[in-house]
Amino acid sequence: MAITYKSAGVDIDRAEEALDRIKKHVRTTLRPEVLTELGHFGGCFQFPAKDYNDPVLVSSADGVGTKLKLAFLTDRHDTVGQCLVNHCVNDILAVGARPLFFLDYFSTGKLDPVSFEQLVFGLAKACRENGTALIGGETAEMPDFYAAGEYDLSGTIVGVVEKEQMLPSRTTKPNDLLVGLPSTGLHTNGYSLARKVLLADHSVDDVIPELGCTVGEELLKIHRSYLPVVTDILHHEWLHGLSHITGGGIEGNTRRVIAEGQSLAVDWEAWEWLPVFKVIQQLGDVPTADMRRSMNLGIGLILVIDAAGLPALKDHLDSLGESYFLIGKLES
């Protein structure tokens, strides 16, 4: 019996169907600078050089991690794409950059055009919200490599910042304040621990009263983008740094943006943990030190500011209706 590519597990017709399904979503993200349609060997973006004096391109790549396991268990695939884009946007935002374009990588054992379309719908939604173009990507069907119904997802983002406005070029100082912005939940970190605790005695469809929703709904909450909140204050000199709270927690990530010889004095009582973190700690008897190191505990972004800039920052955040917490300061 003859062996074909299709009988070996790769269905090109199904891949073409999937591509046709997502084109309408991708087109909604395109900016005037995008010069190619989806499906070319490379995505072309005409850099708007005239809009900048001394531009620096900033890139970052990331994945969704084991949060994908919740997408598999719930058969809901529209949120993880949003999480991926927003996570990458926040990472380059910590350098002071605004996004230009995004590329994704999707791989699976057997391509399901329906779930793939849901996923790209989420990618496109977040790209539109962040003003970035979904310029291209890669879809790989790899039989025998993944369990049935599972896939992996990662992405790369490219943004731009004026060289003189790069946040890493600014210097943090002792007595700078730490202002925390709330997260929507776990975002995209701590899921190995969260799954081990919450799924030990619960299914994704169980409602936990303290959460007010199912386990699946809680754990699939979207990793929020902070670009709309801070984009208009990036140029202020009183803003000395931004810390995106991902793996490593509040201390591990904020130490990455402060000057040598400085330390963090975090007031851990300055805000209340979101219910999901309390439930995880209680059900798993997780040590507080481990919770602090592996999760954001309800703080998704930290602004390191000169104390003199606090009134201006408060006015800005109040005008947006954005909650915030004064969670500590820097010390020598």
C-alpha positions as CSV (number, residue, x, y, z in Angstrom):
1,M,0.0,0.0,0.0
2,A,1.4,3.4,-1.0
3,I,2.2,5.8,1.8
4,T,1.2,9.5,1.1
5,Y,2.0,12.6,3.1
6,K,-1.7,12.7,4.2
7,S,-1.6,9.0,5.4
8,A,1.6,9.9,7.3
9,G,-0.4,12.5,9.2
10,V,0.1,15.8,7.4
11,D,-3.0,17.0,5.6
12,I,-2.1,20.0,3.3
13,D,-5.8,20.5,2.3
14,R,-6.7,20.9,6.0
15,A,-3.9,23.4,6.4
16,E,-5.1,25.4,3.5
17,E,-8.6,25.4,4.9
18,A,-7.2,26.7,8.2
19,L,-5.3,29.5,6.4
20,D,-8.5,30.6,4.6
21,R,-10.4,30.7,7.9
22,I,-7.9,33.0,9.6
23,K,-7.2,35.5,6.8
24,K,-10.3,37.6,7.7
25,H,-9.1,37.9,11.3
26,V,-5.5,38.8,10.4
27,R,-6.6,41.5,7.9
28,T,-8.3,43.4,10.8
29,T,-4.9,44.0,12.4
30,L,-3.0,45.4,9.5
31,R,-1.5,48.8,9.6
32,P,-0.7,51.0,6.6
33,E,3.0,50.0,6.9
34,V,2.2,46.3,6.2
35,L,3.1,45.6,2.5
36,T,2.4,41.9,2.2
37,E,-0.6,39.6,2.5
38,L,-0.7,36.6,4.8
39,G,0.9,33.6,3.2
40,H,4.1,35.1,1.8
41,F,7.5,33.7,2.8
42,G,8.1,36.8,4.9
43,G,6.1,39.7,6.3
44,C,7.1,43.1,5.0
45,F,6.7,46.2,7.2
46,Q,7.8,49.6,6.0
47,F,9.3,51.3,9.0
48,P,7.9,54.8,9.5
49,A,11.4,56.4,9.9
50,K,10.1,59.9,9.4
51,D,8.1,59.6,12.6
52,Y,11.3,59.1,14.8
53,N,14.5,61.0,15.4
54,D,16.7,58.2,16.7
55,P,14.6,55.0,16.8
56,V,15.6,51.7,18.4
57,L,13.8,48.5,17.6
58,V,12.9,46.4,20.6
59,S,11.9,42.7,20.2
60,S,10.7,40.0,22.5
61,A,9.6,36.3,22.2
62,D,7.5,34.3,24.6
63,G,5.0,31.5,25.0
64,V,1.9,30.8,26.9
65,G,3.3,27.9,29.0
66,T,1.1,25.4,30.7
67,K,-1.9,27.7,30.6
68,L,-2.5,26.0,27.3
69,K,-3.5,22.9,29.3
70,L,-6.6,24.8,30.5
71,A,-7.4,25.6,26.9
72,F,-7.3,21.9,26.0
73,L,-9.3,20.8,29.0
74,T,-12.1,23.4,28.4
75,D,-11.9,23.3,24.6
76,R,-11.7,27.1,24.7
77,H,-9.0,28.6,22.5
78,D,-9.8,32.3,22.0
79,T,-8.2,33.6,25.2
80,V,-4.7,32.2,25.1
81,G,-3.8,34.1,21.9
82,Q,-4.8,37.3,23.7
83,C,-2.6,36.4,26.6
84,L,0.4,35.8,24.3
85,V,0.1,39.1,22.5
86,N,-0.5,41.1,25.7
87,H,2.4,39.4,27.5
88,C,4.8,40.3,24.7
89,V,3.4,43.9,24.5
90,N,4.1,44.3,28.3
91,D,7.6,43.0,28.0
92,I,8.7,45.6,25.4
93,L,6.7,48.2,27.2
94,A,9.1,47.7,30.1
95,V,11.8,49.1,27.8
96,G,9.5,52.0,26.9
97,A,8.6,50.6,23.4
98,R,5.3,50.6,21.6
99,P,4.5,47.6,19.4
100,L,4.7,47.6,15.6
101,F,4.1,44.0,14.5
102,F,3.7,40.5,15.9
103,L,4.4,37.0,14.5
104,D,3.1,33.7,16.0
105,Y,4.3,30.1,15.9
106,F,1.6,27.3,16.2
107,S,2.4,23.6,16.1
108,T,0.2,20.6,16.7
109,G,0.0,16.9,15.9
110,K,-3.2,17.2,13.9
111,L,-4.5,20.6,12.8
112,D,-8.1,21.4,13.7
113,P,-9.2,24.4,11.6
114,V,-12.0,25.3,14.0
115,S,-9.9,25.6,17.2
116,F,-7.1,27.1,15.2
117,E,-9.5,29.8,14.0
118,Q,-10.5,30.5,17.6
119,L,-6.9,30.9,18.6
120,V,-6.1,33.3,15.7
121,F,-9.3,35.3,16.5
122,G,-7.8,35.9,19.9
123,L,-4.4,36.8,18.6
124,A,-6.0,39.3,16.2
125,K,-8.3,40.8,18.8
126,A,-5.3,41.6,21.1
127,C,-3.2,42.9,18.2
128,R,-6.0,45.3,17.2
129,E,-6.4,46.5,20.8
130,N,-2.6,47.1,21.0
131,G,-2.3,48.7,17.6
132,T,0.1,46.1,16.4
133,A,-0.1,44.2,13.1
134,L,-0.3,40.4,13.0
135,I,2.1,40.3,10.1
136,G,2.7,36.6,9.8
137,G,3.7,33.4,11.5
138,E,4.2,29.7,11.1
139,T,1.7,26.8,11.4
140,A,3.3,23.3,11.7
141,E,1.5,20.0,11.7
142,M,3.8,17.4,13.3
143,P,2.2,13.9,13.7
144,D,3.2,11.8,16.7
145,F,4.8,14.8,18.4
146,Y,1.9,16.1,20.5
147,A,-0.9,14.3,22.3
148,A,-4.3,14.4,20.6
149,G,-5.9,17.8,20.8
150,E,-2.8,19.6,22.1
151,Y,-0.6,22.2,20.5
152,D,2.1,24.8,21.4
153,L,2.0,28.5,20.8
154,S,4.6,31.2,20.9
155,G,5.1,34.6,19.5
156,T,7.6,37.3,18.7
157,I,6.9,41.0,18.9
158,V,8.8,44.0,17.4
159,G,8.3,47.5,18.7
160,V,10.1,50.9,18.7
161,V,11.2,53.5,21.1
162,E,13.3,56.7,20.8
163,K,16.8,56.0,22.0
164,E,16.7,58.9,24.5
165,Q,13.4,57.6,26.0
166,M,14.5,54.0,26.6
167,L,13.6,53.2,30.2
168,P,16.7,51.1,30.9
169,S,18.7,54.3,30.2
170,R,17.1,55.9,33.2
171,T,18.5,55.5,36.7
172,T,16.4,54.4,39.7
173,K,17.3,56.1,43.0
174,P,16.9,55.3,46.7
175,N,13.4,56.3,48.0
176,D,11.9,55.9,44.5
177,L,8.3,54.6,45.0
178,L,6.9,51.3,43.8
179,V,3.4,51.7,42.4
180,G,1.6,48.5,41.5
181,L,-1.2,48.1,38.9
182,P,-3.6,45.2,39.4
183,S,-3.5,42.0,37.4
184,T,-6.6,40.1,36.2
185,G,-5.4,36.9,37.9
186,L,-2.4,34.5,37.3
187,H,-1.8,36.1,33.8
188,T,0.6,33.5,32.3
189,N,2.8,32.4,35.2
190,G,2.5,29.9,38.0
191,Y,0.2,27.5,36.1
192,S,2.2,24.4,36.9
193,L,1.6,25.1,40.6
194,A,-2.0,26.3,40.1
195,R,-3.0,23.2,38.1
196,K,-1.4,20.8,40.5
197,V,-3.3,22.4,43.4
198,L,-6.7,23.2,41.9
199,L,-7.1,20.2,39.6
200,A,-6.2,17.7,42.3
201,D,-9.7,17.9,43.7
202,H,-11.6,19.9,41.1
203,S,-12.5,19.7,37.5
204,V,-12.3,22.7,35.2
205,D,-16.2,22.9,35.4
206,D,-16.4,23.1,39.2
207,V,-17.4,26.4,40.7
208,I,-15.4,27.4,43.7
209,P,-17.5,29.9,45.7
210,E,-14.5,32.1,46.6
211,L,-13.8,32.5,42.9
212,G,-17.3,33.2,41.9
213,C,-16.8,31.2,38.7
214,T,-15.5,27.8,37.4
215,V,-11.9,26.8,37.8
216,G,-11.6,26.9,34.0
217,E,-13.0,30.4,33.7
218,E,-10.7,31.7,36.5
219,L,-7.5,30.2,35.0
220,L,-8.3,31.3,31.5
221,K,-8.7,35.0,32.5
222,I,-6.8,37.1,30.0
223,H,-3.3,38.4,30.8
224,R,-4.0,42.1,30.5
225,S,-2.0,44.7,28.4
226,Y,-0.8,47.7,30.3
227,L,0.0,49.7,27.2
228,P,-3.3,51.7,27.3
229,V,-2.5,52.7,30.9
230,V,1.1,53.9,30.6
231,T,1.6,54.9,27.0
232,D,0.9,58.6,27.7
233,I,3.3,58.8,30.6
234,L,6.3,57.0,29.2
235,H,8.1,60.3,28.4
236,H,7.9,61.7,31.9
237,E,11.2,61.9,33.7
238,W,9.8,60.9,37.0
239,L,9.1,57.5,35.6
240,H,12.4,55.6,36.3
241,G,11.4,52.1,35.4
242,L,8.7,49.5,34.6
243,S,8.6,46.0,35.8
244,H,6.3,43.4,34.2
245,I,5.5,40.8,36.9
246,T,5.9,37.4,35.3
247,G,7.9,34.3,36.4
248,G,10.0,35.3,39.4
249,G,7.3,37.4,41.0
250,I,7.4,40.9,42.3
251,E,10.9,40.9,43.7
252,G,12.5,38.8,41.0
253,N,11.2,41.0,38.1
254,T,11.6,44.4,39.8
255,R,15.2,43.7,40.7
256,R,15.8,43.5,36.9
257,V,15.1,47.2,36.4
258,I,16.7,48.9,39.5
259,A,20.2,50.1,39.8
260,E,23.1,48.1,41.3
261,G,23.4,48.7,45.0
262,Q,19.7,49.2,45.6
263,S,17.2,46.9,47.2
264,L,13.4,46.6,47.3
265,A,11.4,47.4,50.4
266,V,8.0,45.8,49.5
267,D,5.0,46.4,51.8
268,W,3.3,43.1,51.4
269,E,0.3,44.3,53.3
270,A,-0.4,47.2,51.0
271,W,-2.9,45.3,48.9
272,E,-5.1,42.2,49.2
273,W,-4.4,39.1,47.2
274,L,-7.0,38.2,44.6
275,P,-9.1,35.3,45.7
276,V,-7.5,32.8,43.3
277,F,-4.1,33.2,45.1
278,K,-5.7,32.7,48.5
279,V,-7.5,29.6,47.3
280,I,-4.2,28.1,45.8
281,Q,-2.3,28.8,49.0
282,Q,-5.0,27.3,51.2
283,L,-5.7,24.2,49.2
284,G,-2.1,23.4,48.5
285,D,-0.7,24.6,51.8
286,V,1.8,26.6,49.7
287,P,4.5,28.5,51.6
288,T,4.1,32.3,51.3
289,A,7.7,32.6,50.1
290,D,6.9,30.2,47.2
291,M,3.7,32.1,46.3
292,R,5.7,35.4,46.2
293,R,8.3,33.9,44.0
294,S,6.1,32.1,41.5
295,M,3.1,34.4,41.1
296,N,2.1,38.0,40.7
297,L,-0.3,37.9,43.7
298,G,-2.6,40.5,42.0
299,I,0.1,43.0,40.8
300,G,0.8,42.8,37.1
301,L,3.0,45.9,36.5
302,I,5.1,48.0,38.8
303,L,6.0,51.6,38.1
304,V,9.2,52.8,39.7
305,I,8.8,56.6,40.1
306,D,10.4,59.6,41.7
307,A,8.3,60.5,44.7
308,A,7.8,64.0,43.3
309,G,6.0,62.4,40.4
310,L,3.3,60.6,42.5
311,P,0.7,63.4,42.3
312,A,1.0,63.5,38.5
313,L,0.8,59.7,38.3
314,K,-2.3,59.6,40.6
315,D,-4.0,62.2,38.4
316,H,-3.3,60.2,35.3
317,L,-4.5,56.9,36.8
318,D,-7.6,58.5,38.3
319,S,-8.5,60.0,34.9
320,L,-8.5,56.4,33.5
321,G,-10.3,54.9,36.4
322,E,-7.3,52.7,37.0
323,S,-6.7,51.2,40.4
324,Y,-3.2,51.3,41.9
325,F,-1.4,50.4,45.1
326,L,1.6,52.1,46.7
327,I,3.5,48.9,47.5
328,G,6.9,50.0,48.7
329,K,10.1,51.9,47.8
330,L,13.7,51.5,46.9
331,E,16.5,51.5,49.5
332,S,20.2,51.7,49.3
